[in-house]
């Protein structure tokens, strides 16, 4: 293994000490050139130092290795993965079993459904023929009374302005009354004054039920539904004497607005016949006139559910107790369609009666998400462009809206080539507004800062209201509509090569969902081809996909990594090594063993000697990353914790051979990452030392002794000593304004000075440590120097005055 220590040939980049790029590729980022030999004492600081890192040269096995000059440290890759992945990707709620919930099919239970029913298809629409046919139909009064029993009035909005006209009287109902200034009160006031009102809102908010309750509140006893296909000017001809009229889902556009003269003509006719009319429109209507429309806002989900449960047979269970269950609260965590909540009330009643298990009740959220997704993709009303947007939104859930819209058009192009290859994709440049697209997708827009390489930037982001929708949609498209696979694969491959990190990460997270659903096909079509790419960017996409797939519960990921880690194909090896850095803390003992086995296999495998330091450095980076990640757990320093078992196991490996080089490089790499941004904050390895119990004979005491022994091996190694000393400089500087970090160094440094040479080396470092151009030694360095010469009693520095 002496070849591992060869210096670069003339003309190569200078070897990287603590500041050098790892032997794996040039540095990616704004840090600029990095240099310094392995024994250099003063090299530019770099938190990801690799010991004696030689500059990357062309890979003899990779004829296109220069095609992609980007490189990313293992710890940075892990941070990017967690930063840019959707939150649900790393949570247990994303794990689905079977085709629906736990492999069981769940039907729709019976019962009265309140509001507009989009999923179940129980909303009545009347299309009765041509102009000579009736354009209205009777709504039974019994249906209205059943709705009234469960109807819940919304509260007054906090931002509600002044109400025009006298407010409607607070009319008591068997289960409550509406509040002055609430949407119901405002609409009822207009309905009583003008006998016509326009109620706007999304289709899933119960706006139709609200319209019927308005007609009932003004004293209606007979109700008729008018055909929404009628033009505004023809509605007057369908009004009946003494009836309450409802026009549901009335379309208004810029070409077909609801004008002021239409509303005045309707009001005049309704006064003449003694009737009332409520026109229900979408959330973004085109209505002219002073009164405009009333925006309908439903009550909170818990209030709606309570209204339904009030009339259910709950077998003696208290409603509050049922609503307090975690399985119920998880469903009520966001806005849901009113009809969906009605179905959930039926499920709760079944559970209360003992007819439904708690597991099935908890699975309602998955069932509802699947039902909605299938409604979207089975519908012929949604264009291919709309469906491409839904798929893109599932991929870029919680990401900036412009990014989602931009890349959904790219996907639409791929889909169009399959559905109609002879016709080019025509993308409406100024088509449906973003607000309408987001509302149709049952999503919300919000403002949030997006982390970029230049700092946080405020972005308009979009996310599905139901956090299960994104994963459910991707699963349904992949397994339920396999004809879309060629387009989806081509699209994801393009995303994986995008220059934006968030786009590449979302390509990987989508592949992870597909792998959890269908591992063989996803490995064959996406992940393995990425891993076999010459470009590191594609191999990182494969690593990210496997890491997230394991988080989602995909099977056999550790087995895949172990087989790749020792294969003869260097691209698969590198993809597996980087994956261990991203997810190895989930199975740290197995991961460290696999990386160690790969390091030992380098001698047996043979091959070009000059590439060994590069590959060994990548192995060490991944080991350092997963060891640090495993050490972040609360119990890492206690008996049985990953840190107390893994770090001590590395000490015997420093006696020689490839394992020694691997371990020492891993220790140096582990010294770099901190708990702050851009290398600021407390070093994570120093924090681990400080958190460990100091008492001898305890797991924490063994961990401290092991870390000190590894540090001594680094400082006494000819290749790694320069990198180790530079890491110590960074640690001392970090302790300058961190008393806890200084306390940890006070306890660590005496453990590193077992010989006179050890003491001289560290004393020289501390005496000559400067901060920028200041000729005076750092105060913290001088305080720490005193710990090298006992007896010494350390006292915490006085707090700095607040400027």
SVG drawing of the C-alpha trace seen along z (x, -y; Angstrom):
<svg xmlns="http://www.w3.org/2000/svg" viewBox="-95 -49 105 59">
<polyline fill="none" stroke="black" stroke-width="0.4" points="0.0,0.0 3.0,-2.3 1.7,-3.5 -1.1,-5.2 1.4,-7.8 2.9,-8.6 3.2,-12.3 1.6,-13.8 3.7,-13.8 5.0,-17.1 2.3,-19.0 -0.4,-17.6 -2.4,-19.8 -0.7,-20.3 -1.5,-17.7 -4.3,-18.7 -3.6,-18.7 -6.4,-19.7 -7.5,-22.2 -7.0,-20.1 -9.9,-18.6 -10.5,-15.0 -9.1,-12.5 -12.2,-12.2 -12.6,-15.2 -12.0,-18.9 -13.8,-21.1 -17.3,-22.2 -18.2,-25.6 -17.0,-29.1 -14.1,-28.3 -11.7,-28.6 -8.4,-26.7 -7.3,-24.6 -3.7,-23.5 -1.1,-22.6 1.0,-19.5 0.2,-16.7 2.6,-18.1 1.7,-21.7 1.1,-23.6 -0.6,-26.7 -3.0,-25.8 -6.2,-27.5 -8.9,-26.3 -11.3,-23.7 -13.7,-21.8 -13.7,-18.8 -10.0,-18.2 -8.7,-15.0 -5.3,-13.8 -2.6,-14.1 -5.2,-14.4 -3.8,-14.2 -5.5,-16.2 -7.8,-14.3 -6.5,-13.2 -8.2,-11.4 -9.5,-8.0 -8.0,-5.5 -11.1,-3.3 -13.3,-6.3 -12.7,-7.7 -15.2,-10.5 -14.2,-11.4 -13.5,-15.0 -17.0,-15.6 -18.3,-16.6 -15.9,-18.5 -18.3,-18.8 -17.5,-17.2 -19.4,-17.3 -18.1,-16.2 -20.0,-13.4 -21.2,-15.5 -22.4,-18.3 -24.3,-15.7 -26.1,-14.5 -27.0,-18.1 -28.3,-18.8 -30.4,-15.6 -32.1,-16.5 -32.5,-20.2 -34.1,-19.6 -36.2,-16.5 -39.9,-16.7 -40.5,-16.4 -42.7,-13.3 -39.8,-11.4 -38.1,-11.1 -41.1,-10.3 -43.0,-7.1 -46.3,-8.3 -44.9,-7.8 -44.9,-4.0 -47.9,-2.5 -48.7,1.2 -50.5,3.0 -52.5,1.3 -54.4,-0.8 -54.0,-0.6 -52.2,2.4 -53.1,4.3 -56.9,4.1 -59.5,2.6 -61.7,0.1 -65.2,-0.7 -67.2,-3.8 -69.5,-3.4 -73.1,-4.6 -74.6,-7.6 -75.6,-11.1 -72.9,-13.2 -73.0,-16.9 -71.6,-19.3 -70.4,-18.9 -69.3,-15.4 -66.5,-15.3 -64.9,-11.9 -68.0,-9.8 -69.9,-11.1 -73.1,-11.6 -73.6,-15.2 -76.7,-15.6 -76.5,-17.5 -79.4,-18.1 -78.8,-18.1 -82.3,-17.6 -81.9,-18.2 -82.3,-21.1 -84.0,-24.5 -87.5,-23.0 -86.7,-20.8 -86.9,-21.6 -83.7,-23.2 -84.4,-22.7 -85.2,-19.9 -86.7,-19.6 -84.5,-19.2 -86.5,-17.2 -87.1,-19.2 -86.3,-16.1 -82.7,-16.2 -82.4,-19.8 -83.6,-18.9 -81.1,-16.1 -78.3,-18.5 -79.6,-20.9 -79.2,-18.4 -75.4,-18.1 -74.7,-21.6 -72.1,-23.6 -72.0,-27.4 -68.6,-29.0 -67.3,-31.6 -66.7,-35.2 -63.4,-35.6 -60.9,-37.7 -60.2,-39.9 -63.8,-40.3 -64.6,-43.9 -67.8,-45.9 -71.0,-44.2 -73.1,-46.2 -76.7,-46.6 -78.3,-45.3 -77.0,-41.9 -79.4,-39.1 -81.0,-38.1 -79.2,-35.6 -81.4,-32.6 -81.1,-29.8 -80.9,-26.2 -81.1,-23.0 -77.3,-22.9 -76.1,-26.5 -76.5,-29.8 -74.4,-31.8 -72.3,-34.8 -72.8,-38.3 -70.2,-39.0 -69.6,-35.4 -69.8,-34.3 -73.2,-32.8 -74.5,-36.0 -73.1,-38.2 -74.6,-36.0 -77.9,-35.8 -78.1,-39.6 -77.7,-40.0 -80.2,-37.2 -82.9,-38.9 -82.2,-42.3 -81.8,-41.4 -83.3,-37.8 -80.2,-36.7 -76.6,-36.2 -73.4,-34.8 -71.5,-32.3 -67.9,-31.6 -65.5,-29.0 -63.6,-25.8 -65.7,-22.8 -64.8,-20.8 -65.8,-23.3 -69.5,-22.4 -70.6,-25.5 -73.6,-23.7 -74.8,-22.7 -74.3,-26.2 -76.4,-27.5 -79.3,-25.2 -79.0,-26.3 -79.3,-30.0 -82.4,-29.2 -83.8,-27.4 -82.9,-30.3 -85.0,-32.7 -88.0,-30.5 -87.9,-28.3 -89.8,-25.1 -89.6,-24.2 -86.2,-24.0 -85.2,-23.7 -81.8,-23.1 -81.1,-25.1 -78.9,-23.9 -75.5,-25.7 -75.1,-25.5 -77.8,-28.2 -76.4,-31.6 -76.8,-34.3 -79.5,-36.1 -81.7,-32.9 -81.8,-32.1 -84.8,-34.5 -86.9,-32.3 -86.5,-29.3 -87.5,-30.9 -90.6,-29.4 -93.0,-31.2 -92.3,-30.8 -89.3,-28.6 -85.7,-28.7 -83.4,-28.2 -79.9,-26.9 -77.4,-27.1 -74.4,-24.9 -71.0,-25.1 -72.0,-28.1 -69.1,-28.8 -67.9,-32.4 -65.0,-33.5 -63.8,-36.7 -65.8,-35.7 -68.9,-34.8 -69.0,-37.0 -71.9,-37.5 -72.7,-41.1 -74.5,-43.6 -77.5,-43.8 -77.9,-40.0 -78.1,-40.2 -80.5,-43.2 -82.8,-41.4 -82.8,-38.3 -83.5,-40.3 -86.4,-42.1 -87.9,-38.8 -87.4,-37.1 -89.2,-39.9 -92.1,-39.5 -92.4,-35.7 -91.5,-35.6 -88.5,-33.4 -84.8,-33.4 -81.7,-32.3 -78.2,-31.4 -75.6,-31.1 -72.6,-29.0 -69.4,-29.8 -65.7,-28.8 -63.1,-30.5 -62.0,-32.9 -65.3,-34.1 -65.8,-37.0 -68.7,-38.9 -69.4,-42.6 -71.3,-45.0 -71.0,-46.6 -72.1,-43.6 -69.9,-41.1 -69.8,-37.7 -69.4,-36.3 -66.4,-34.0 -67.4,-30.8 -65.1,-29.6 -66.0,-26.3 -65.6,-25.8 -62.5,-24.0 -62.4,-20.2 -62.9,-19.4 -66.0,-21.4 -67.4,-19.8 -66.6,-16.4 -68.3,-17.1 -71.4,-18.2 -71.6,-14.9 -70.8,-12.8 -73.5,-14.5 -76.1,-12.4 -74.2,-9.1 -74.6,-6.1 -71.3,-6.2 -72.1,-3.3 -71.7,-5.6 -68.4,-7.1 -67.8,-10.8 -67.2,-12.9 -64.3,-14.8 -62.6,-11.5 -63.0,-10.2 -61.7,-13.5 -58.7,-13.4 -57.4,-10.1 -54.1,-10.4 -55.6,-8.5 -58.3,-11.1 -56.1,-14.1 -53.8,-13.0 -56.7,-13.2 -57.8,-16.6 -54.3,-18.1 -55.2,-20.0 -58.2,-21.1 -60.1,-18.3 -63.2,-18.1 -66.4,-18.3 -67.6,-15.1 -64.4,-13.4 -65.0,-14.4 -68.5,-13.0 -67.2,-9.7 -64.6,-9.8 -67.4,-10.5 -69.0,-7.2 -65.7,-5.4 -65.4,-6.9 -68.9,-5.7 -68.1,-2.2 -65.0,-2.2 -67.0,-3.4 -69.5,-0.6 -66.7,2.0 -67.2,2.7 -63.9,1.2 -60.4,1.7 -58.2,-1.1 -55.7,-0.2 -58.4,-0.7 -59.4,-3.9 -55.8,-5.2 -55.6,-4.2 -58.4,-6.5 -55.9,-9.2 -54.2,-6.8 -57.5,-5.6 -58.7,-9.2 -55.5,-10.2 -55.8,-7.2 -59.4,-7.9 -58.6,-11.5 -55.7,-10.6 -57.7,-8.0 -60.4,-10.6 -57.9,-13.0 -56.4,-10.5 -59.6,-8.6 -61.3,-11.9 -61.7,-12.8 -62.3,-16.4 -58.6,-16.9 -56.3,-17.6 -52.9,-16.0 -51.4,-19.3 -53.3,-19.4 -52.2,-15.8 -48.6,-16.7 -48.8,-19.5 -50.2,-17.2 -47.3,-14.8 -44.8,-17.6 -46.4,-19.0 -46.1,-15.5 -42.4,-15.6 -41.8,-19.2 -44.2,-19.3 -43.0,-22.0 -40.8,-23.5 -41.1,-26.9 -44.2,-27.1 -42.4,-28.6 -40.0,-25.6 -43.0,-23.2 -44.8,-24.9 -41.6,-25.1 -40.8,-21.4 -44.4,-20.3 -44.3,-21.7 -41.3,-19.6 -43.1,-16.5 -46.1,-17.4 -43.9,-17.4 -42.7,-13.8 -46.3,-12.6 -47.6,-14.2 -45.1,-12.2 -46.6,-9.0 -50.3,-10.0 -50.1,-11.8 -46.7,-11.5 -47.7,-13.2 -48.8,-16.4 -46.3,-18.7 -47.0,-19.7 -48.8,-23.0 -48.2,-24.7 -50.6,-27.5 -48.2,-30.3 -50.9,-32.4 -53.4,-29.7 -55.0,-28.9 -53.9,-31.1 -51.6,-29.8 -54.2,-30.3 -56.7,-28.1 -54.1,-25.4 -53.1,-25.3 -56.7,-25.2 -57.6,-22.4 -54.7,-20.4 -56.0,-20.9 -52.7,-22.6 -51.7,-25.8 -49.3,-28.6 -47.1,-30.1 -44.1,-32.2 -40.9,-30.7 -37.2,-31.3 -35.3,-28.9 -31.7,-28.2 -29.3,-28.9 -25.5,-29.1 -25.8,-32.8 -28.1,-32.7 -31.8,-32.5 -34.2,-33.8 -37.9,-34.3 -39.9,-32.1 -43.6,-31.3 -43.9,-27.6 -46.7,-25.1 -47.6,-22.0 -50.5,-19.6 -52.9,-20.1 -52.8,-16.4 -49.2,-15.4 -50.0,-11.9 -51.1,-13.0 -47.7,-13.4 -46.4,-9.9 -49.8,-8.4 -50.0,-10.1 -46.5,-9.0 -47.3,-5.4 -50.6,-5.5 -49.0,-6.9 -46.1,-4.4 -48.2,-1.3 -51.7,-2.2 -50.7,-3.9 -47.6,-2.1 -48.0,-3.7 -46.6,-6.8 -43.3,-5.2 -41.2,-6.0 -42.1,-9.7 -41.6,-9.7 -38.2,-7.9 -37.0,-10.4 -38.2,-13.3 -36.5,-12.1 -33.3,-11.5 -33.3,-15.0 -34.1,-16.4 -31.1,-14.4 -28.8,-16.3 -30.2,-19.8 -27.7,-22.3 -30.1,-23.1 -29.5,-21.0 -33.2,-21.0 -34.2,-19.6 -31.7,-16.8 -32.7,-15.9 -36.4,-15.8 -35.6,-13.5 -34.0,-11.2 -36.8,-11.5 -39.3,-10.6 -37.2,-7.6 -37.2,-6.6 -41.0,-6.5 -41.1,-4.4 -38.5,-2.0 -40.5,-1.6 -43.4,-0.7 -41.7,1.3 -38.0,2.0 -37.1,4.2 -38.4,1.9 -37.1,-1.3 -33.6,0.2 -33.5,1.3 -34.9,-1.9 -33.5,-4.6 -31.2,-3.9 -28.8,-1.4 -28.4,-3.4 -27.7,-6.5 -25.1,-4.6 -23.3,-3.4 -23.1,-7.0 -19.6,-8.5 -20.8,-11.8 -20.6,-12.1 -23.9,-14.1 -25.8,-11.1 -24.1,-8.7 -25.2,-11.1 -28.7,-10.9 -28.6,-7.1 -27.2,-7.4 -29.9,-9.9 -32.6,-7.7 -31.4,-4.6 -31.0,-6.5 -34.5,-7.9 -35.9,-4.6 -34.5,-3.0 -36.2,-5.7 -39.5,-5.0 -39.2,-1.3 -38.0,0.1 -36.6,3.6 -33.1,4.9 -31.3,1.5 -28.4,2.6 -28.0,5.8 -27.8,3.8 -25.2,1.5 -23.0,4.3 -22.9,6.0 -22.1,2.8 -19.4,1.8 -17.1,4.6 -17.9,5.1 -15.3,4.7 -17.2,1.8 -15.7,-1.4 -18.9,-3.4 -21.2,-1.1 -18.6,-1.1 -18.6,-4.9 -22.4,-5.2 -22.6,-2.7 -19.9,-4.4 -21.7,-7.8 -25.0,-6.1 -23.5,-4.8 -22.7,-8.4 -26.4,-9.4 -28.2,-6.6 -25.5,-4.5 -26.5,-5.9 -29.7,-3.9 -27.6,-0.7 -24.2,-2.1 -22.5,1.2 -23.2,2.9 -22.3,-0.3 -18.9,-0.7 -18.1,3.0 -19.0,2.8 -16.8,-0.3 -13.9,1.3 -14.3,4.5 -14.2,2.3 -10.9,0.6 -9.3,4.0 -10.5,5.3 -8.5,2.7 -5.2,4.7 -6.8,7.9 -8.6,6.3 -5.5,4.7 -5.9,2.1 -4.4,-1.3 -2.5,-2.3 -2.9,-6.1 -6.6,-5.9 -6.4,-4.2 -5.9,-7.3 -9.0,-8.9 -11.2,-5.9 -9.9,-5.3 -10.6,-9.0 -14.2,-8.6 -14.5,-5.5 -13.2,-7.5 -15.5,-10.5 -18.5,-8.2 -17.4,-6.5 -16.8,-9.9 -20.2,-11.2 -22.2,-8.2 -20.2,-8.1 -21.0,-11.8 -24.6,-11.3 -25.0,-8.3 -23.4,-10.4 -26.2,-13.0 -28.7,-10.7 -29.6,-11.5 -28.4,-8.1 -25.3,-7.9 -22.9,-8.3 -24.7,-5.9 -24.3,-2.1 -25.4,-0.4 -25.2,-3.7 -23.7,-3.7 -20.9,-6.1 -19.8,-4.2 -19.5,-1.0 -18.2,-2.2 -15.4,-4.6 -13.7,-2.3 -13.8,0.5 -11.7,-1.7 -8.7,-2.0 -7.3,1.5 -7.4,0.9 -4.8,-1.8 -2.0,0.8 -1.3,1.0 -2.4,1.8 -5.2,0.4 -7.4,0.3 -5.1,-2.1 -5.1,-4.6 -8.9,-4.2 -9.4,-4.9 -7.0,-7.9 -8.5,-9.5 -12.0,-9.0 -10.9,-10.7 -9.6,-13.7 -12.7,-14.0 -14.8,-13.7 -13.1,-16.8 -14.4,-19.1 -18.3,-19.3 -19.8,-21.7 -23.3,-22.4 -23.4,-25.8 -23.6,-26.9 -20.5,-27.3 -18.2,-25.7 -19.3,-28.0 -20.3,-26.7 -19.0,-23.9 -17.3,-20.9 -19.5,-17.9 -16.8,-15.5 -15.6,-17.9 -19.3,-18.1 -19.5,-14.3 -16.4,-14.2 -17.8,-16.9 -21.2,-15.1 -19.6,-11.8 -19.4,-11.0 -15.8,-11.6 -15.9,-8.9 -13.5,-6.0 -15.1,-2.6 -18.3,-4.1 -19.3,-3.9 -18.7,-7.6 -15.3,-7.3 -14.3,-4.6 -15.6,-6.8 -13.4,-9.7 -10.3,-7.5 -10.9,-6.1 -11.3,-9.5 -8.1,-10.6 -6.2,-7.5 -7.4,-8.1 -6.3,-11.7 -2.8,-10.7 -2.6,-8.3 -3.4,-11.1 -0.9,-13.5 1.9,-11.0 1.3,-9.7 3.6,-11.2 0.9,-11.6 -2.0,-12.8 -0.2,-15.0 -0.5,-18.1 -4.2,-17.6 -4.7,-16.8 -2.9,-20.0 -5.0,-22.1 -8.1,-20.5 -7.0,-21.3 -6.4,-25.0 -10.0,-25.2 -11.2,-23.6 -9.3,-26.2 -10.7,-29.1 -14.2,-27.7 -13.7,-27.6 -12.9,-31.3 -16.5,-32.3 -17.9,-28.9 -17.2,-28.1 -18.5,-24.6 -16.2,-23.9 -13.3,-25.3 -14.2,-23.1 -14.2,-20.1 -10.7,-21.0 -9.5,-21.5 -10.4,-17.9 -9.1,-16.6 -5.7,-18.2 -4.1,-16.5 -5.1,-13.1 -3.1,-13.9 0.2,-14.6 1.6,-11.2 5.1,-12.1 7.3,-15.2 7.1,-15.5 3.3,-15.5 3.4,-18.3 5.9,-20.4 3.9,-19.9 0.7,-21.2 2.4,-23.9 4.0,-25.3 0.6,-25.2 -1.1,-27.1 1.6,-29.7 1.7,-30.6 -2.0,-30.6 -3.1,-33.9 -6.4,-35.4 -6.1,-37.1 -3.5,-39.9 -3.5,-40.3 0.1,-39.6 -1.0,-38.7 -1.8,-35.0 -5.4,-34.1 -6.5,-34.4 -8.2,-31.1 -5.0,-29.4 -3.0,-30.8 -5.5,-29.6 -5.5,-26.1 -1.7,-26.0 -1.8,-26.1 -3.6,-22.7 -0.5,-21.1 1.6,-21.8 -0.1,-20.6 -1.0,-21.5 -3.7,-23.7 -7.1,-24.7 -9.3,-26.0 -11.8,-28.7 -14.5,-29.6 -13.8,-32.9 -15.8,-35.9 -18.8,-36.6 -18.2,-39.1 -20.0,-42.5 -23.0,-43.0 -22.3,-45.8"/>
</svg>
